[in-house]
Amino acid sequence: MDMNLKILKSEAEYKEALKRFEQLFNAPQGSAESDEADVLALLIQDYEDKQFVIAAPTPIEAIKYRMEQQGLSNKDLAEILGFKSRVTDIFKQNRKLNLAMIRKLHEALHIPLETLVKEY
């Protein structure tokens, strides 16, 4: 094995591991190189999980994203919630989502409840 396998603690080590992984990617299954690639993949994943944390969306971001995915307008969202003025107030963050709104958004847009109940 070319590389000293250890937990990746720096960007330089991470980049070196990526290069080595690319070299080993097509190694025959069951070979020492394939085993090294498997371990490198775990080390790389561990480093990425710690360094490249993606923040979960706010409820407003999640609603807007789901609306965009489904081609929905503010009018469509108003029909789900019941009042057009509520949509504007929610997007301007003048009004918080209440439990009834959260339930309607969860059912209609299939946004996870844990996303909708977060503070924003």
N, C-alpha and C positions, 0 to 999 in steps of 0.2 A: 504494500500500500504506500502510495506516494505521500499522502497527507497525514499529518499527525491529528487524529480525530479527537476533538474536544469541543466543549461548549463554546459557541461563537460569542465573543464579547465586544467586538469592534466591527465597524463597517469594512475595514480592510480584511479582516478574517472572513467576514460574510462574502465579500466579493471573491476572495480566493476560493472559498467553498463552492460558490456558484460556478466558477471556471472549471474546477475539478469535476463537479457534478456533470457539467456539459460534456467533458471528455469521457466520462464513464457511462453516459446515458444509454448508449446502445450496447453495453457489455452483455455477453451471453448470460442468461438466467442461471443462477447457481454458481457462477464464477466468483472469485475473490473481488474482482472489480464491481460486479453486480451487488455484492454484499456491502462494499464500501459506498456505493451509490445509495443504497437503502438507508444506511446510517447517516450519510450526508443529507439526504432528503429530510430526515427527522431533525437534524441539527439546524438546517436552513429554516424549516417550518417553525421551530422553537424561536429562533432569532426574529423572524418576521412577525410572529404572534406578539412578541414583546415590544418590538420597535415600531411596527406599523399598525398601531391601534386605530381603528376607524370608529369614530364617535357615532353612536346611535342617533337616528334622526329625532328631532323634536316632533311633537304631535302635528304641528302646523306643516313642517316639511314632509312628514309622512302623508298627510292628507293631500297636499299639493302634488306630490309624486304619484300617488294612486290616481288622482283625478287626471293627470297628464297621461298615465298609462292607459286609462280607460276612455280617454277622449271626452271627459266630463267638463261641463262649464260650471261657473258659479251658480247659474240658475238650477242646474241639475243637483248641485249640493244643497241649494236652498230647499228643493223638493224633499231631499232626504231629511234635512233638519227641521223643515217646517216654515222657516221665515228667512226671507232674503236679507234682511238687515242683520241677522245673526251671522251670516257668512262674512259680510264685510267687517263686522265687529270682531269676529274670531281671527280673521286674517290680519287685522290691524292690532291684534292682541289687546283690544279694549274689553273683550269678554272671554272668560275661561270656558272651557268645555265642561258642561255639567254631565251628570251620570246618564241622563236620557240621551243626550247627544252622543256620548261615547258609545253607548249601546247601538244606536242607529248607525253610526259610522263603522263600527265593528261589523255589524251585520251586512250593511250595504257595500262597503268597500273592502271588507276582509282585512282590515288593519289590525294587527295584534293588540289586544287590550293593554298589554304592558307598555306599548308605545304610546297609546292614547292617554294613559293616566299619568304620564310623566309631567313634571313641572316644566314650564317654558317661560 
